[in-house]
Amino acid sequence: MRIQRLKITNWKNFQKADVALRDRMFIIGPNASGKSNLLDVCRFLRDIARGQGGGLQQAIKDRGGLSKVRCYAARTNPFVEIEIHLGDQNGVPSEYTYRLGLSQEPRGSRRPLVRYEEVYLKGKVVLQRPDDNDRDDPERLTETHLEQTAANKNFRDIVSFFNSVCYLHLVPQMVRSPESGSISGQGDDPFGRTFLERMAKTPEKTRRGRLKRIEQALKIIAPHLTELSFDRDEKGQPHLIARYEHWRPDAGQQNETQFSDGTLRAIGLLWALQEGTSLLLIEEPELSLNAEIVKEIPAMLSSVSRKNKRQVVVSTHSRDLLSDKGITPEETIILKTEKEGTIVSLASDDPTVMALYESGLPISEAALPQAAPLDAIQLSLNFENGNEAP
C-alpha cells in the first residue's frame, strides 16, 4: 500500500496543499519552507496509530500543542485537516481514504479534539465521526479510532500502514555517542541514537546479509575498506567494525566511533533502504557524501521502490542528486514561500519547468531554480564593502 494523494489544511507552513504522490518523490524548496513539516504529516499519523505510548494527545503534545501545529496564516478556518488516499498502485482509484479534522477545547486545558474522522473503502463509508456515541460522551473525541484497537477492526490495514512509516535523518554523533542525546519525543528514533541496538535486534542471518550488501557499497564509497561486520564489546555494547587495507596488519580496524560522518550516514541510508517495505521518509540524504555518490542515490531509491514495492519520499537541496535524468517532474514537489504560507505544487504543473525539462534539462536545472530563495543574491551583496548584514 502507498499514499496516492495527500491533502492538508492549516498544517504548519501550509494553509492548503493537495498533491499526488508516486512511488518515488523528491521535495525541494528554500530553507524553512516546510520540507520537514510536509514529511511530518505522515509521522504524525504514525504517532497517532501507535496508540500505546502515542495517540492523538501525545502526538500533538510532542509538537508543542495544536497552536504550534496550526498554520500561522489560519484565520477564517481555524481547523487542522488531513486527508490521505491509499492504494496499491498509481493510476488506479484509491482503495482507502482517511480524513481527520482537529479542533481545540475552547477553554480549560485546551486539548485537541476530533472534529471529524472518516474512513472510506472503495468509496463506501466505513467510519464517520462524530457519531451518536461521541455525542453521548464528548470525551471520546479526545481520541481517534486509529489508536483504539477495539474500534479500528474494519480498517486495520490503514492502522498497520501508518504504524510502519519509517523516517530517517541520521546524525552521526548520535550513533557514536548514544548517551549524548535522548530519543525523539515523536515516537521514533530518526537520528540514530538506537541505530546499533536496532541492528542488534535484527535476526543474525538477516543482519549479516544486509551488512554484506552495505559492505559492497562501502567499498566504492570508502576507499581501502575490505570488510564490515557487527560485534559486541566486553560490556555487551553493539559496534560496527570496519577493516581497511593497511601497511600494518593490525592497524586497519575501526569501529563506528572512528567512522567519518559520510560513512555513518551512508550505512544508515543503506540499512534503512533494506529495512522493510513500508513508506520511507528521508531527509537530505546527500549530507556528508561525495557528489559522485550523491548522484547515484536516485537510482538506488528507484531500485528499492521497484524491488520492494516501497514508496520513498525524500527532501533535498542537492543539485547533484537532482541531476539524475531519470527524475521526472511528476516525482518532484516544489515548495514556494509566500506571506500567507507555503505553496505546494508538482513540477509538472509549472509551465516554465516543463518547458525546460522537455528541452532536455534535468530537474536540477529545470526545477531547482524555481525553489530557490528569491533574494539569495542579497547574501553576498550585504557583505560587499564591509556592509553589515541586516
N, C-alpha and C positions, 0 to 999 in steps of 0.2 A: 504494500500500500504506500502511496505517496501523496503529497499535497499537490493538487492541481490548481488551486486558486486560493488566494489569501485576501481577505477584505478586513480592514480595520478602520475604526472611527475614534478619534481622540486618544490614540495610543502614543504617549510620549511626544516625539517630534512631529507626529503625523495627525493632521486634522482628519484626512481621509486618504485611503490608499486601497487600490483594487488591482491586483497583479496576478497574472497567470504564471505558474511555475513549471519548469521542465525537470528532467532527471538531474541536470547539472545546471546550476545558476551561479552567476557572479554579480555581486553587489558592489557598485562603485559610487563614490561621492566624496565631497570635501570632508575634512575633519569636523567632527561634531554635527554631521548632517543626519546621523541616526542609523548608520550601518549596523552597529551592535544592537540598537533598540529594535530594529526590524527582525533580526535573528531572535531577539528575546521574546517575541510573541510566542514562538514555538517552545522556548524554555519555560515560559510562564504556564502554558497549558500542561506541559510535562510536570511541573512542580505541583499543579493542582491535582493532576491524575494520580500522583504518588500517594495521596491520601495520608497514611500514617507518616508523620514527620513532615507532611506537606499540607495540601489542601488550600482552598481559596484564601483563608485568613492569613496563613503563614506566607503564601506566595506574595500577597500584597504587602505584608509587613516587611519581608525581605527586600522589597523595592522601595521602602520608605513611606508606604501608605498610598491610598488612592490618589491623593492630591499630587504625588510625585509621578504617578503613572499617567494621569490625565494630561492631555496636551495643554500647554500653556495658553494656546490660542482658542481653547474651547470656551465659547461664550453662550451662544444661543442653545447649544446642545451640550449639557454637562456630563453626558453618559459615555462610558468607555464600552466599545463594542468590537467583538472579534467574530469573524466568520471564516471557517475553514472548509474547503471542499476536498474530499479524499477519494481516490480511486486507484486502480491497479495500473493504468497506463494513460499516456497522453492521447488526446483525440477521441476519448470515449467518455460519455456522460459520467459524472461523479456518482460513486456508489453511496457515500455518506456526505451529509452536510451537518456541521456542528456550528451553532450560533450561541454566543454568550454576551449578554449585556449586563453591565455593572453600574450600580449607583452607590450612594453612601447614606448612612443614617444621618438625618438632619441635625441631630443633637446627641449628647452623651458621648460615648466612646467613638462615634463616627466610624463604625465598622463598615467595610464594603458589603453590599447586598447584591444578590442575584436579581436583577431587574427582569431578565428573561433568560431561559435556557431551552434550546430546541435542538432536536436531532431528527434528521430525515434520512431514510434509507430508500434510495431509488425514488425519491420524490414523495414517499409516504411518511406521515408523521409517526415517529417512534417515541418522542418525548416533547412535551410542550408545557413549560412552566412560565409563570406560576399556575398551579392547579388548585383544586379545592382543598387539598391537604395543606398547601402553602398558605392559603387564605385563612384556614382554621388555626394554623400555627405559624405565624410570620417568622419565628426564629429559624425555621427550616431554610429560609432564604439567605442565611449566613453561610450556607454550604452549597456547592454544586453537586449534581448527581455523578459527575466524573469521579469524585473522590469517595463515593459511597458504593461499596461492593453490593449491598443489598438492593441498590436502586439502578445499577447500570447493566444488569444482566443482558438486556436486549440490544445493547450497543457496546459490548465489551471489546470488540475489535478496535473501536476508537480509543478506548482507555489504554489498551495494550500499545497502540501506535504512539500515543503521546508519551506513555511511560518509558518507551525505549529510545526517545530522542537523545542523541549524543552531541555534546558541544565541546569543542577543543580550542583552547588558546594557551598552550603550554608555556609556562615561564621557567626557563632553565634553572634559575636559582631555587625554585620551589622543589625541583627534582633533586638537586644537590643537597639541599638543607631543608627537608620537610618540616623540621621542628621550628623553622623561622616564620611560618605563616599558619593561618587557620584555614580550614575547609570553607569554601564558599557557603554563605547562608542560603543560597538559592538551590539547595538540594543536590548539588553535584560537586565535582572537583575538576573544573576545566583547566586549572592552572598547573596541575601535575603534582600536588603535594602527596597524593596517594598513588601516583602512577606506578611506582615499583611494587607496591602492595597489590595493586590490581593485577599486575603481571604475575606476581607470586601465586595469586589465587586461580590463575588460568591453568587448566589441566596441562601436565608436563608435556605431553605429546603435541598438543596444540601450541603451547608456548614455544617449544623447540622449532616447530615448523614455521611459525611467524618470524622468529628471530633469524632463522636461516634465510628467509626471503629478505628481511631487513639487512642482514649481513651482505648479501649480494648487491643490494643497492648502495650500501655504505662504502663498498669497495670502489665505487665510482665517485661518491661524494667526498670521502675522506681517504686521501692517498696513503698507501702503506698499511692500511688496516687489513688484517688477514683473517680475523675471527671475532665473532660477537657471541657472548654466552651470558647465562644467568647463574648467579650463585648467592649463597648466604654466608655472612661472616661468622666469627665465633660467637657473636651475640644474637645470631639469628636474623640480622638485618639483611634485606634483599639488596643485591647490587647487580648492575650490568658490568660485564667485564669485556674489554676490547684488547685484542693483541695486535701489535704492529710489527712490521719488519724493522729490524734494528741491528746495528753492528754488534751490540751486546745482547746475547741470547736471553737474558733475564730482565732486561731493562725496558722491553717493549710492551708492558702490560699496564692498563689504566682502568679505573672504574669511573662511574658517572660523575664523581666529584672533579675529575680532571678532563672530562669531555668539553669540547668547545660548545658555545651556545648553538651554533649551527648544527652540530652533530646531534645534540639532545633534541632540538626541535624537529630535525629530520626523523629521528627514531620515534618521537611522539606522533608525528603525522603518519608515518608508515604503519605504526601499530594501530592507530585509530582506523585507518582505511581497511584493515583486516578484521576489526573488532565488530562483528555483527553485520546485519543487513538493514538496520534502522536508519532513519533520517539523520544525516551527519551535518552539523553546522561547524564551519571552520573560520576562524578569524585570522586574517593576514598570514597565510602560510609561508609567505616569502621572507619573513623576518629572519635575519642572520644567515641566509642561504646565498650561495653564489648565484649570479644571474643566470648562468647556463643551466643550473639545476632548477631554478625557478621556472624557466621556460618549459620544463618537462612536466610540471605539476598538472596542467590541464589534461594532458594525455593520461596521466595516472588516474585522475578523477574520472575520466571517461571510461577507462578500463574497469574501475571498481563499479561504476554505475551499471555498466553492461554485464559484467560477470555476476555481481551480487544483487543486481536489481535494486541498487541502493541510491536513494536521492541524496545529492550533496549540494549544499548551499555555502558559498564562500564569499567573505568580504575581502576586498583587496584594494591597495593603492598602486600595485606593481605594473609598470609598463611592460616589463619583461614577461610577466605571467600572461598578460592580456595580448601579447604579440602572437600567440598561437592562432593560426588562421582557421583552426577548427572551431573556435568560439564564434557563435552566431549572435546577431542582435537579439534574437528571441530568448537567448540564455543570459542576457545582460540587463540588469536592473540599474537604472541611473537615478541617483538622489540629487535633487537640487534644492537648496535652502532659499526660503523666502520669508518675509516678515511674519506671515501667518502660519508658518510651519514648513516642513519639508514636503516637496512634491515627489511622488514615486511614479516612474514610468519605465516601460521596456524600451530598450534602444531601438527596437523595431518600429516603435510608434513615432520616432523622431525622423522627419524627412531629411534633415541635414546628415544625421548619422547614416541613414540608409543610402543616401547618395554617395557618401564617401566609401561605405562598405562595398557597395555594388561596383565601385570603380577599382576595387581590388585591395583596399587598405584593411589591415586587421583592426580589431576592436580597440587596440591600444592607440591607434591613430584616429579611428573614426568616432569612438565614443568617449574615451577618457578625457579629451579636452572639454567635452560638454559637461563633465562632472568636476571640473577644476574650480577653485575659488575665484570669483570674478576679479578680485583685487589683489591677486597673488603677486603681481609685478610691484606693488607698493612695498613689499617686504624689503627689496633691495633699495628702492628709491628713498625709503625712510631713513636709511643709514648713509646716504650719499653726503659727502662734505661734512661728516661728523654730526648730522642732524640726529636728534633722539627720536626713538620710536614713540608714537602717540600712546 
